[in-house]
Amino acid sequence: MKKLALVIMAFAFGYGFGTVAFAENVPIEGSVESRCLITTSNSGVYGNPLPQKLSTAVVDGGVLPIVRFDISLADAYKAKITTPTAFSSSPALSDSVAWTGSTILGTTSDAGMSGYEAAKVVYDATTEFDLTVAGSTWFKSTSTAVYGYDKSFPGGIYSAIVVAECIAK
């Protein structure tokens, strides 16, 4: 009788009757810290050399914004820097503003970084640099805003933002 009961139970479990299944989801987590650090070395300031022009160029009375990229892993990141195409805050403007800007390589911590300038990729208001050498690199940006056609900028405070990003490759 015991053997018959064992055969029936084995048969039942073999065909899925009374099958007991257990499952557990086991999480795996991890934290990744970027090996690229971006800091502002110098905040920019607009000079106003002409009534219709604001410029960060030193010859126009401005101050160039400078951003520093520190990377500890070579050839793993690219710097993506976008100069302003609009004010983040300003007095009310009744006409259009024409924007120009550029970003160039400034100081570097390693002579091997000197090729960054020749290899940069520029599109729209964005400049990308392939960060192939570990160390610190400073980039300088210019920004110029020209208001309307022969119109003076209204008095007030004008702010714009250079966006600096470190993109993992």
mmCIF file of the C-alpha atoms, coordinates in Angstrom:
data_MODEL
# 
_entry.id   MODEL 
# 
loop_
_atom_site.group_PDB 
_atom_site.id 
_atom_site.type_symbol 
_atom_site.label_atom_id 
_atom_site.label_alt_id 
_atom_site.label_comp_id 
_atom_site.label_asym_id 
_atom_site.label_entity_id 
_atom_site.label_seq_id 
_atom_site.pdbx_PDB_ins_code 
_atom_site.Cartn_x 
_atom_site.Cartn_y 
_atom_site.Cartn_z 
_atom_site.occupancy 
_atom_site.B_iso_or_equiv 
_atom_site.pdbx_formal_charge 
_atom_site.auth_seq_id 
_atom_site.auth_comp_id 
_atom_site.auth_asym_id 
_atom_site.auth_atom_id 
_atom_site.pdbx_PDB_model_num 
ATOM 1   C CA . MET A 1 1   ? 0.000  0.000  0.000   1.00 0.00 ? 1   MET A CA 1 
ATOM 2   C CA . LYS A 1 2   ? 2.822  2.339  0.840   1.00 0.00 ? 2   LYS A CA 1 
ATOM 3   C CA . LYS A 1 3   ? 4.475  1.558  -2.463  1.00 0.00 ? 3   LYS A CA 1 
ATOM 4   C CA . LEU A 1 4   ? 1.241  2.266  -4.328  1.00 0.00 ? 4   LEU A CA 1 
ATOM 5   C CA . ALA A 1 5   ? 0.902  5.631  -2.579  1.00 0.00 ? 5   ALA A CA 1 
ATOM 6   C CA . LEU A 1 6   ? 4.491  6.517  -3.495  1.00 0.00 ? 6   LEU A CA 1 
ATOM 7   C CA . VAL A 1 7   ? 3.903  5.557  -7.143  1.00 0.00 ? 7   VAL A CA 1 
ATOM 8   C CA . ILE A 1 8   ? 0.730  7.668  -7.295  1.00 0.00 ? 8   ILE A CA 1 
ATOM 9   C CA . MET A 1 9   ? 2.514  10.671 -5.719  1.00 0.00 ? 9   MET A CA 1 
ATOM 10  C CA . ALA A 1 10  ? 5.460  10.330 -8.094  1.00 0.00 ? 10  ALA A CA 1 
ATOM 11  C CA . PHE A 1 11  ? 3.044  10.065 -11.045 1.00 0.00 ? 11  PHE A CA 1 
ATOM 12  C CA . ALA A 1 12  ? 1.066  13.108 -9.872  1.00 0.00 ? 12  ALA A CA 1 
ATOM 13  C CA . PHE A 1 13  ? 4.186  15.253 -9.403  1.00 0.00 ? 13  PHE A CA 1 
ATOM 14  C CA . GLY A 1 14  ? 5.551  14.085 -12.754 1.00 0.00 ? 14  GLY A CA 1 
ATOM 15  C CA . TYR A 1 15  ? 2.504  15.481 -14.556 1.00 0.00 ? 15  TYR A CA 1 
ATOM 16  C CA . GLY A 1 16  ? 2.360  18.720 -12.656 1.00 0.00 ? 16  GLY A CA 1 
ATOM 17  C CA . PHE A 1 17  ? -0.353 17.807 -10.202 1.00 0.00 ? 17  PHE A CA 1 
ATOM 18  C CA . GLY A 1 18  ? 0.510  19.245 -6.841  1.00 0.00 ? 18  GLY A CA 1 
ATOM 19  C CA . THR A 1 19  ? 3.743  20.764 -8.138  1.00 0.00 ? 19  THR A CA 1 
ATOM 20  C CA . VAL A 1 20  ? 5.237  23.222 -5.738  1.00 0.00 ? 20  VAL A CA 1 
ATOM 21  C CA . ALA A 1 21  ? 7.462  25.950 -7.177  1.00 0.00 ? 21  ALA A CA 1 
ATOM 22  C CA . PHE A 1 22  ? 9.347  28.669 -5.413  1.00 0.00 ? 22  PHE A CA 1 
ATOM 23  C CA . ALA A 1 23  ? 10.981 31.761 -6.925  1.00 0.00 ? 23  ALA A CA 1 
ATOM 24  C CA . GLU A 1 24  ? 12.837 34.669 -5.499  1.00 0.00 ? 24  GLU A CA 1 
ATOM 25  C CA . ASN A 1 25  ? 14.107 37.851 -7.141  1.00 0.00 ? 25  ASN A CA 1 
ATOM 26  C CA . VAL A 1 26  ? 17.491 38.725 -5.739  1.00 0.00 ? 26  VAL A CA 1 
ATOM 27  C CA . PRO A 1 27  ? 18.465 42.373 -6.335  1.00 0.00 ? 27  PRO A CA 1 
ATOM 28  C CA . ILE A 1 28  ? 21.959 43.443 -7.279  1.00 0.00 ? 28  ILE A CA 1 
ATOM 29  C CA . GLU A 1 29  ? 22.877 47.094 -6.848  1.00 0.00 ? 29  GLU A CA 1 
ATOM 30  C CA . GLY A 1 30  ? 25.983 49.112 -7.402  1.00 0.00 ? 30  GLY A CA 1 
ATOM 31  C CA . SER A 1 31  ? 27.087 52.705 -7.334  1.00 0.00 ? 31  SER A CA 1 
ATOM 32  C CA . VAL A 1 32  ? 29.177 54.276 -10.070 1.00 0.00 ? 32  VAL A CA 1 
ATOM 33  C CA . GLU A 1 33  ? 30.972 57.542 -9.502  1.00 0.00 ? 33  GLU A CA 1 
ATOM 34  C CA . SER A 1 34  ? 31.953 59.492 -12.573 1.00 0.00 ? 34  SER A CA 1 
ATOM 35  C CA . ARG A 1 35  ? 35.638 59.850 -13.212 1.00 0.00 ? 35  ARG A CA 1 
ATOM 36  C CA . CYS A 1 36  ? 34.937 63.225 -14.761 1.00 0.00 ? 36  CYS A CA 1 
ATOM 37  C CA . LEU A 1 37  ? 34.469 66.341 -12.662 1.00 0.00 ? 37  LEU A CA 1 
ATOM 38  C CA . ILE A 1 38  ? 33.337 69.705 -14.068 1.00 0.00 ? 38  ILE A CA 1 
ATOM 39  C CA . THR A 1 39  ? 33.928 72.948 -12.178 1.00 0.00 ? 39  THR A CA 1 
ATOM 40  C CA . THR A 1 40  ? 33.578 76.625 -13.011 1.00 0.00 ? 40  THR A CA 1 
ATOM 41  C CA . SER A 1 41  ? 36.994 78.257 -12.925 1.00 0.00 ? 41  SER A CA 1 
ATOM 42  C CA . ASN A 1 42  ? 35.764 81.671 -13.985 1.00 0.00 ? 42  ASN A CA 1 
ATOM 43  C CA . SER A 1 43  ? 32.222 83.021 -14.313 1.00 0.00 ? 43  SER A CA 1 
ATOM 44  C CA . GLY A 1 44  ? 31.677 85.089 -17.431 1.00 0.00 ? 44  GLY A CA 1 
ATOM 45  C CA . VAL A 1 45  ? 30.676 88.745 -17.536 1.00 0.00 ? 45  VAL A CA 1 
ATOM 46  C CA . TYR A 1 46  ? 29.103 90.587 -20.455 1.00 0.00 ? 46  TYR A CA 1 
ATOM 47  C CA . GLY A 1 47  ? 30.715 93.816 -21.540 1.00 0.00 ? 47  GLY A CA 1 
ATOM 48  C CA . ASN A 1 48  ? 28.584 96.368 -23.415 1.00 0.00 ? 48  ASN A CA 1 
ATOM 49  C CA . PRO A 1 49  ? 30.951 97.978 -25.975 1.00 0.00 ? 49  PRO A CA 1 
ATOM 50  C CA . LEU A 1 50  ? 28.094 99.153 -28.205 1.00 0.00 ? 50  LEU A CA 1 
ATOM 51  C CA . PRO A 1 51  ? 24.482 99.897 -27.243 1.00 0.00 ? 51  PRO A CA 1 
ATOM 52  C CA . GLN A 1 52  ? 23.218 96.901 -29.232 1.00 0.00 ? 52  GLN A CA 1 
ATOM 53  C CA . LYS A 1 53  ? 25.992 94.442 -28.286 1.00 0.00 ? 53  LYS A CA 1 
ATOM 54  C CA . LEU A 1 54  ? 26.832 92.317 -25.250 1.00 0.00 ? 54  LEU A CA 1 
ATOM 55  C CA . SER A 1 55  ? 30.058 90.326 -25.355 1.00 0.00 ? 55  SER A CA 1 
ATOM 56  C CA . THR A 1 56  ? 32.273 88.274 -23.059 1.00 0.00 ? 56  THR A CA 1 
ATOM 57  C CA . ALA A 1 57  ? 35.367 89.165 -25.136 1.00 0.00 ? 57  ALA A CA 1 
ATOM 58  C CA . VAL A 1 58  ? 38.044 90.930 -23.119 1.00 0.00 ? 58  VAL A CA 1 
ATOM 59  C CA . VAL A 1 59  ? 38.448 93.599 -25.853 1.00 0.00 ? 59  VAL A CA 1 
ATOM 60  C CA . ASP A 1 60  ? 34.728 94.389 -25.382 1.00 0.00 ? 60  ASP A CA 1 
ATOM 61  C CA . GLY A 1 61  ? 35.065 94.805 -21.617 1.00 0.00 ? 61  GLY A CA 1 
ATOM 62  C CA . GLY A 1 62  ? 33.795 91.301 -20.878 1.00 0.00 ? 62  GLY A CA 1 
ATOM 63  C CA . VAL A 1 63  ? 35.194 88.358 -18.942 1.00 0.00 ? 63  VAL A CA 1 
ATOM 64  C CA . LEU A 1 64  ? 35.438 84.917 -20.543 1.00 0.00 ? 64  LEU A CA 1 
ATOM 65  C CA . PRO A 1 65  ? 33.723 82.058 -18.748 1.00 0.00 ? 65  PRO A CA 1 
ATOM 66  C CA . ILE A 1 66  ? 36.188 79.216 -18.132 1.00 0.00 ? 66  ILE A CA 1 
ATOM 67  C CA . VAL A 1 67  ? 35.184 75.661 -17.272 1.00 0.00 ? 67  VAL A CA 1 
ATOM 68  C CA . ARG A 1 68  ? 37.551 72.975 -15.974 1.00 0.00 ? 68  ARG A CA 1 
ATOM 69  C CA . PHE A 1 69  ? 37.255 69.255 -16.723 1.00 0.00 ? 69  PHE A CA 1 
ATOM 70  C CA . ASP A 1 70  ? 39.175 66.832 -14.503 1.00 0.00 ? 70  ASP A CA 1 
ATOM 71  C CA . ILE A 1 71  ? 39.239 63.236 -15.722 1.00 0.00 ? 71  ILE A CA 1 
ATOM 72  C CA . SER A 1 72  ? 40.987 60.325 -14.072 1.00 0.00 ? 72  SER A CA 1 
ATOM 73  C CA . LEU A 1 73  ? 40.395 57.810 -16.880 1.00 0.00 ? 73  LEU A CA 1 
ATOM 74  C CA . ALA A 1 74  ? 41.832 58.545 -20.316 1.00 0.00 ? 74  ALA A CA 1 
ATOM 75  C CA . ASP A 1 75  ? 39.727 58.113 -23.459 1.00 0.00 ? 75  ASP A CA 1 
ATOM 76  C CA . ALA A 1 76  ? 36.502 57.425 -21.541 1.00 0.00 ? 76  ALA A CA 1 
ATOM 77  C CA . TYR A 1 77  ? 34.766 60.826 -21.822 1.00 0.00 ? 77  TYR A CA 1 
ATOM 78  C CA . LYS A 1 78  ? 34.143 63.724 -24.134 1.00 0.00 ? 78  LYS A CA 1 
ATOM 79  C CA . ALA A 1 79  ? 33.532 67.325 -23.129 1.00 0.00 ? 79  ALA A CA 1 
ATOM 80  C CA . LYS A 1 80  ? 30.411 68.898 -24.614 1.00 0.00 ? 80  LYS A CA 1 
ATOM 81  C CA . ILE A 1 81  ? 30.184 72.663 -24.174 1.00 0.00 ? 81  ILE A CA 1 
ATOM 82  C CA . THR A 1 82  ? 27.272 74.735 -25.494 1.00 0.00 ? 82  THR A CA 1 
ATOM 83  C CA . THR A 1 83  ? 27.378 78.522 -25.598 1.00 0.00 ? 83  THR A CA 1 
ATOM 84  C CA . PRO A 1 84  ? 24.177 80.529 -24.992 1.00 0.00 ? 84  PRO A CA 1 
ATOM 85  C CA . THR A 1 85  ? 21.475 80.945 -27.626 1.00 0.00 ? 85  THR A CA 1 
ATOM 86  C CA . ALA A 1 86  ? 19.097 82.819 -25.316 1.00 0.00 ? 86  ALA A CA 1 
ATOM 87  C CA . PHE A 1 87  ? 19.162 84.793 -22.094 1.00 0.00 ? 87  PHE A CA 1 
ATOM 88  C CA . SER A 1 88  ? 18.252 82.900 -18.947 1.00 0.00 ? 88  SER A CA 1 
ATOM 89  C CA . SER A 1 89  ? 17.038 86.233 -17.591 1.00 0.00 ? 89  SER A CA 1 
ATOM 90  C CA . SER A 1 90  ? 16.852 89.727 -19.018 1.00 0.00 ? 90  SER A CA 1 
ATOM 91  C CA . PRO A 1 91  ? 14.590 92.767 -19.249 1.00 0.00 ? 91  PRO A CA 1 
ATOM 92  C CA . ALA A 1 92  ? 11.698 92.432 -21.705 1.00 0.00 ? 92  ALA A CA 1 
ATOM 93  C CA . LEU A 1 93  ? 12.969 92.525 -25.279 1.00 0.00 ? 93  LEU A CA 1 
ATOM 94  C CA . SER A 1 94  ? 10.775 93.528 -28.220 1.00 0.00 ? 94  SER A CA 1 
ATOM 95  C CA . ASP A 1 95  ? 13.116 92.416 -30.986 1.00 0.00 ? 95  ASP A CA 1 
ATOM 96  C CA . SER A 1 96  ? 15.255 89.400 -31.844 1.00 0.00 ? 96  SER A CA 1 
ATOM 97  C CA . VAL A 1 97  ? 18.764 88.728 -30.566 1.00 0.00 ? 97  VAL A CA 1 
ATOM 98  C CA . ALA A 1 98  ? 21.473 87.309 -32.836 1.00 0.00 ? 98  ALA A CA 1 
ATOM 99  C CA . TRP A 1 99  ? 23.823 84.971 -30.925 1.00 0.00 ? 99  TRP A CA 1 
ATOM 100 C CA . THR A 1 100 ? 27.360 83.875 -31.689 1.00 0.00 ? 100 THR A CA 1 
ATOM 101 C CA . GLY A 1 101 ? 29.744 81.946 -29.485 1.00 0.00 ? 101 GLY A CA 1 
ATOM 102 C CA . SER A 1 102 ? 32.667 79.588 -29.528 1.00 0.00 ? 102 SER A CA 1 
ATOM 103 C CA . THR A 1 103 ? 34.737 77.451 -27.202 1.00 0.00 ? 103 THR A CA 1 
ATOM 104 C CA . ILE A 1 104 ? 38.489 76.951 -27.371 1.00 0.00 ? 104 ILE A CA 1 
ATOM 105 C CA . LEU A 1 105 ? 41.072 74.947 -25.490 1.00 0.00 ? 105 LEU A CA 1 
ATOM 106 C CA . GLY A 1 106 ? 42.708 76.932 -22.722 1.00 0.00 ? 106 GLY A CA 1 
ATOM 107 C CA . THR A 1 107 ? 45.270 75.624 -20.261 1.00 0.00 ? 107 THR A CA 1 
ATOM 108 C CA . THR A 1 108 ? 46.037 71.912 -19.905 1.00 0.00 ? 108 THR A CA 1 
ATOM 109 C CA . SER A 1 109 ? 47.798 69.808 -17.280 1.00 0.00 ? 109 SER A CA 1 
ATOM 110 C CA . ASP A 1 110 ? 49.446 67.573 -19.891 1.00 0.00 ? 110 ASP A CA 1 
ATOM 111 C CA . ALA A 1 111 ? 51.169 68.421 -23.172 1.00 0.00 ? 111 ALA A CA 1 
ATOM 112 C CA . GLY A 1 112 ? 49.343 65.487 -24.788 1.00 0.00 ? 112 GLY A CA 1 
ATOM 113 C CA . MET A 1 113 ? 46.120 67.474 -24.576 1.00 0.00 ? 113 MET A CA 1 
ATOM 114 C CA . SER A 1 114 ? 47.338 70.069 -27.073 1.00 0.00 ? 114 SER A CA 1 
ATOM 115 C CA . GLY A 1 115 ? 45.670 68.174 -29.926 1.00 0.00 ? 115 GLY A CA 1 
ATOM 116 C CA . TYR A 1 116 ? 42.192 68.700 -28.462 1.00 0.00 ? 116 TYR A CA 1 
ATOM 117 C CA . GLU A 1 117 ? 41.761 72.036 -30.246 1.00 0.00 ? 117 GLU A CA 1 
ATOM 118 C CA . ALA A 1 118 ? 42.527 70.670 -33.731 1.00 0.00 ? 118 ALA A CA 1 
ATOM 119 C CA . ALA A 1 119 ? 40.305 67.610 -33.197 1.00 0.00 ? 119 ALA A CA 1 
ATOM 120 C CA . LYS A 1 120 ? 37.259 69.428 -31.772 1.00 0.00 ? 120 LYS A CA 1 
ATOM 121 C CA . VAL A 1 121 ? 33.858 69.021 -33.406 1.00 0.00 ? 121 VAL A CA 1 
ATOM 122 C CA . VAL A 1 122 ? 31.655 72.117 -33.724 1.00 0.00 ? 122 VAL A CA 1 
ATOM 123 C CA . TYR A 1 123 ? 27.952 72.153 -34.561 1.00 0.00 ? 123 TYR A CA 1 
ATOM 124 C CA . ASP A 1 124 ? 25.356 74.833 -33.888 1.00 0.00 ? 124 ASP A CA 1 
ATOM 125 C CA . ALA A 1 125 ? 26.379 76.431 -30.558 1.00 0.00 ? 125 ALA A CA 1 
ATOM 126 C CA . THR A 1 126 ? 28.054 73.237 -29.315 1.00 0.00 ? 126 THR A CA 1 
ATOM 127 C CA . THR A 1 127 ? 31.708 72.205 -29.274 1.00 0.00 ? 127 THR A CA 1 
ATOM 128 C CA . GLU A 1 128 ? 32.850 68.681 -28.393 1.00 0.00 ? 128 GLU A CA 1 
ATOM 129 C CA . PHE A 1 129 ? 36.337 67.672 -27.320 1.00 0.00 ? 129 PHE A CA 1 
ATOM 130 C CA . ASP A 1 130 ? 37.464 64.047 -27.074 1.00 0.00 ? 130 ASP A CA 1 
ATOM 131 C CA . LEU A 1 131 ? 39.218 63.774 -23.690 1.00 0.00 ? 131 LEU A CA 1 
ATOM 132 C CA . THR A 1 132 ? 41.894 61.215 -24.554 1.00 0.00 ? 132 THR A CA 1 
ATOM 133 C CA . VAL A 1 133 ? 44.399 62.052 -21.811 1.00 0.00 ? 133 VAL A CA 1 
ATOM 134 C CA . ALA A 1 134 ? 43.788 61.899 -18.048 1.00 0.00 ? 134 ALA A CA 1 
ATOM 135 C CA . GLY A 1 135 ? 44.249 65.199 -16.227 1.00 0.00 ? 135 GLY A CA 1 
ATOM 136 C CA . SER A 1 136 ? 42.801 68.703 -16.087 1.00 0.00 ? 136 SER A CA 1 
ATOM 137 C CA . THR A 1 137 ? 41.717 70.820 -19.027 1.00 0.00 ? 137 THR A CA 1 
ATOM 138 C CA . TRP A 1 138 ? 40.359 74.370 -19.011 1.00 0.00 ? 138 TRP A CA 1 
ATOM 139 C CA . PHE A 1 139 ? 38.080 75.545 -21.820 1.00 0.00 ? 139 PHE A CA 1 
ATOM 140 C CA . LYS A 1 140 ? 37.265 79.190 -22.610 1.00 0.00 ? 140 LYS A CA 1 
ATOM 141 C CA . SER A 1 141 ? 33.985 80.242 -24.193 1.00 0.00 ? 141 SER A CA 1 
ATOM 142 C CA . THR A 1 142 ? 32.915 83.456 -25.868 1.00 0.00 ? 142 THR A CA 1 
ATOM 143 C CA . SER A 1 143 ? 29.364 84.673 -26.147 1.00 0.00 ? 143 SER A CA 1 
ATOM 144 C CA . THR A 1 144 ? 28.070 87.627 -28.113 1.00 0.00 ? 144 THR A CA 1 
ATOM 145 C CA . ALA A 1 145 ? 24.496 88.889 -28.342 1.00 0.00 ? 145 ALA A CA 1 
ATOM 146 C CA . VAL A 1 146 ? 23.470 91.582 -30.836 1.00 0.00 ? 146 VAL A CA 1 
ATOM 147 C CA . TYR A 1 147 ? 20.035 93.124 -30.420 1.00 0.00 ? 147 TYR A CA 1 
ATOM 148 C CA . GLY A 1 148 ? 17.684 93.926 -33.305 1.00 0.00 ? 148 GLY A CA 1 
ATOM 149 C CA . TYR A 1 149 ? 18.815 96.229 -36.066 1.00 0.00 ? 149 TYR A CA 1 
ATOM 150 C CA . ASP A 1 150 ? 20.517 99.296 -34.605 1.00 0.00 ? 150 ASP A CA 1 
ATOM 151 C CA . LYS A 1 151 ? 18.543 98.964 -31.367 1.00 0.00 ? 151 LYS A CA 1 
ATOM 152 C CA . SER A 1 152 ? 19.976 99.511 -27.931 1.00 0.00 ? 152 SER A CA 1 
ATOM 153 C CA . PHE A 1 153 ? 19.618 96.865 -25.248 1.00 0.00 ? 153 PHE A CA 1 
ATOM 154 C CA . PRO A 1 154 ? 17.264 98.153 -22.524 1.00 0.00 ? 154 PRO A CA 1 
ATOM 155 C CA . GLY A 1 155 ? 18.918 98.800 -19.164 1.00 0.00 ? 155 GLY A CA 1 
ATOM 156 C CA . GLY A 1 156 ? 18.953 95.909 -16.726 1.00 0.00 ? 156 GLY A CA 1 
ATOM 157 C CA . ILE A 1 157 ? 20.722 92.706 -15.804 1.00 0.00 ? 157 ILE A CA 1 
ATOM 158 C CA . TYR A 1 158 ? 21.324 90.098 -18.501 1.00 0.00 ? 158 TYR A CA 1 
ATOM 159 C CA . SER A 1 159 ? 22.222 86.490 -17.720 1.00 0.00 ? 159 SER A CA 1 
ATOM 160 C CA . ALA A 1 160 ? 23.005 83.553 -19.971 1.00 0.00 ? 160 ALA A CA 1 
ATOM 161 C CA . ILE A 1 161 ? 24.404 80.094 -19.315 1.00 0.00 ? 161 ILE A CA 1 
ATOM 162 C CA . VAL A 1 162 ? 27.215 78.044 -20.839 1.00 0.00 ? 162 VAL A CA 1 
ATOM 163 C CA . VAL A 1 163 ? 26.262 74.375 -20.497 1.00 0.00 ? 163 VAL A CA 1 
ATOM 164 C CA . ALA A 1 164 ? 29.198 72.026 -19.858 1.00 0.00 ? 164 ALA A CA 1 
ATOM 165 C CA . GLU A 1 165 ? 28.635 68.260 -19.925 1.00 0.00 ? 165 GLU A CA 1 
ATOM 166 C CA . CYS A 1 166 ? 30.902 65.266 -19.546 1.00 0.00 ? 166 CYS A CA 1 
ATOM 167 C CA . ILE A 1 167 ? 29.631 62.472 -21.766 1.00 0.00 ? 167 ILE A CA 1 
ATOM 168 C CA . ALA A 1 168 ? 30.778 58.904 -21.128 1.00 0.00 ? 168 ALA A CA 1 
ATOM 169 C CA . LYS A 1 169 ? 31.916 57.135 -24.312 1.00 0.00 ? 169 LYS A CA 1 
# 
